[in-house]
Amino acid sequence: MQSTAVNHRPRKASLLRWLPDRVVLTHGPAAVPTLYLSFDDGPDPEHTPRILDLLAAHGAHASFFLIGEHAERHPRLVERLVAEGHLIGNHSYSHPRFGNLALSAQIEEITRTEHILSAFDGLARHRFRPPYGVLPARLVAHCAMQRRNIAFWSFDSLDYQERTAEELVAMLRAQPPRTGDIVLMHDDRAHTVELLEVMLPQWRAQGFRLDALPALDA
């Protein structure tokens, strides 16, 4: 097994926390013990339904940051996400590295996905999560001016690394998330499902609510 001496708390999140929550959100409300699970890169026809089944079994809700072209390809999954009370968010249309794009192309990736998501939940604005966590300064300024909220994360599950579910569970137990944390996960891989099978009941037993981030005001 690989070492559990890893860092689940990205340095970028600690820097972004200096910005107002209305611009960049790195933590959720923490008045009561709550974890905010968030899933990127879906919807995935194989793994998203399994994650939704697990969340339902444990009375949990989460935030799903969807790739626009995936949402177009799997509309029934997006409908299920909305119907079951989960938050859907904007993760760009095609998941490019924004650092390689002009600002106009970045905005087009976001705007195109907004139109797709609005057709499912009727909301005009959705929280945006940048692919790969890449946030060019000009994009942050644009989002601030347009009142478009960026939802980052404070705790990285590292489920995208080449690790087994057992390794991921050991890592989370060694360095557990804290109340108010926005936990980064992905709903397009099998070992994330296996990780949740173990951790959802454990987090519940520890007294955590598992909730979606609040939707944006109109």
N, C-alpha and C positions, 0 to 999 in steps of 0.2 A: 504494500500500500504506500502511496505517496505521502509525504509529510503533510500534517495538518497545519504547519506553521505558514499560513497564508494570510493575506489581508483582504477581508471582505468589505472594507470601507474605503472606497476610492477617494484619493486626495482631491480630485476635481469636485466631488460633492461637498467637501468641507469648504472649498473656495466659493462654489456657487451659492452656498448657504448665506453668504453675505448679501446676496441680491434679494429683493422683496419676493415673497411667495407668489405675488401676482405675476411676476416675471418668470421665475424659476422655482419650482417646488421640489424640495429634496426630502421633506418629511411630511407625514400626514398628521392630522389632529391626534393628540395623545392624552386627552382628558381621562380616558379609561384605557386599560391595557389593550392595545390594538396593533396588529401587524397588517400592512397593506401589501399583499402579494400582487405583483404585476408581471405580466407575461408578454414578451415581445415575439415578433416574427410570424404570428399566425394570421388567419386561422389555418390550422393544419388538419386535413381530413382524418388522419389516423390518430393523432395524439390529443388534439383539442377536445374531442368528445370524451375521452377518458379522463382528462383533467376536470371537465365540467361535471362528470359523474361523481368524482371524488369531492369536489367542492360542495356539491349538493348534499352528499352523504354526511358532510360535517357542518352543514349550515353556514358555509363560508361564501363570501363574495370576493371578487378580485377585479383588477383592471387589466384589460387586454389591449395592447397597442398593436394595431393591425397594419399590415402592409396592404396598400390599396389594391394592388393587382391580385393578391390572395383573397381579399374580401369579394372582389368581383367574381373570382373563380368559385368561391364557396359561400354563396349568399345564405344558404340555409343555416350554416354555422353562425354567421353573424346574427341572423334572426334569433337563434337560440340564445346567444350571449345576451342580447337585449332583453328577451323574454324572461330570462332567469335572473335579471337584476344586476348584471355585471356592467361595469363601465367599459365602453369602447373608446379607444384613443387612436391618435394619428401617428403612424410610424413611417410616413412617407409612402409614395406610390410604388417604387421599385427597389428600395433599400440600397441606395448608392452611398458612397462616402462623400458627405457634403463638402469636405475640404477640397475635393477635386472639381466642384461645380461652381459656376458663377452664382451670385446671389439670386438672379432672376430664375435660374434653373432650380435652386433650392426652394424658392417660393412656389414654383409650379408643382414640384413634387408634393408639397404640403397642401396646396389649394385643391389639386385634383383629388387627393384622398379625402379632404373635407367634404366635397360634394358627394362622394360615395358613401361616407359614414352618415351624413345627414339624411340620406334616403332611408336609412335603417332606424334611426332613433329620433329623427325630427329635430335634432339640436343643430343650431347654426355654427357652434364652435366646440372644438374638442381639444383636450390636452394633447400636446405634441411631445413625442419622445424622439430625439435624433438617432438615426442609425449609427451603431458603433459608439454612441455617446459623443460624437464629434459635433461641437458647437462653435462654428466660426463667430467671431465677435460681431460682424455685421448682421448675421442672422439673429443674434440675441437682441441687438438694437431694433431690428425690424419687428420682431415678435413683441417687444415691449411697446413699441409705438402702435401696433395693431391690436393690442390687448389679447395676444395669443399666448396662452400659458405653456411653458415648457415643463414637462414632468420628468425630472431626473430620478435618481434613486440614492438611498443612503447605505444600502446593504446589497452587496453583489453575491448571489448564491454560487457563482462561478460554474453554473451547470453547462456552459458552452465549452468548458475545457475537456480534454481527453481524460476523464476520470470516470470511475464506476459509480453507481448509485451508492454503494457502501462507503466509498471514499467521501462522497459529497455529504452523506449523513454524518460521518465522523467529523468532518470539518465544521458543519453547522452546530454540532453539539459542543465542539471545542470553543467556537466563537459564535454564540447564538445571537440572533437579532434582538433588538430592544424595542420597547413600545414606541410607536410612532414611525418606525422604520418603513420605508418603501423598499421592498425586497425585489430585486431584479431576477427574473426567471425567464424561461423560454418554453413555449408550448408546441415546439416542433421536434422534440426528441424524447426517446423512450425513457432514458434514465431520469428525466425530470419527473415523469409519472411515478416511477419507482421511488424516487426521493419523497414525493408528496404522500405516497401511501404510508410512509413511516412518520413523516414530520407533521402532517395535519393533525392526527390524533394527539401527538405529543404537545404541539402548540396549544391545542384546545385544553388538554389536561393542565397546562401551565397557567390557564386563565386568560389567554389571549382571545380577543375578538379577531376575526379574519374578515376584513372589510375592503370594499372598493374605495378608491379615492372619490371625493365628492365631484359631481359634474360641475361644469362651469356655469355661472349665472348667464342668463341671456344678455 
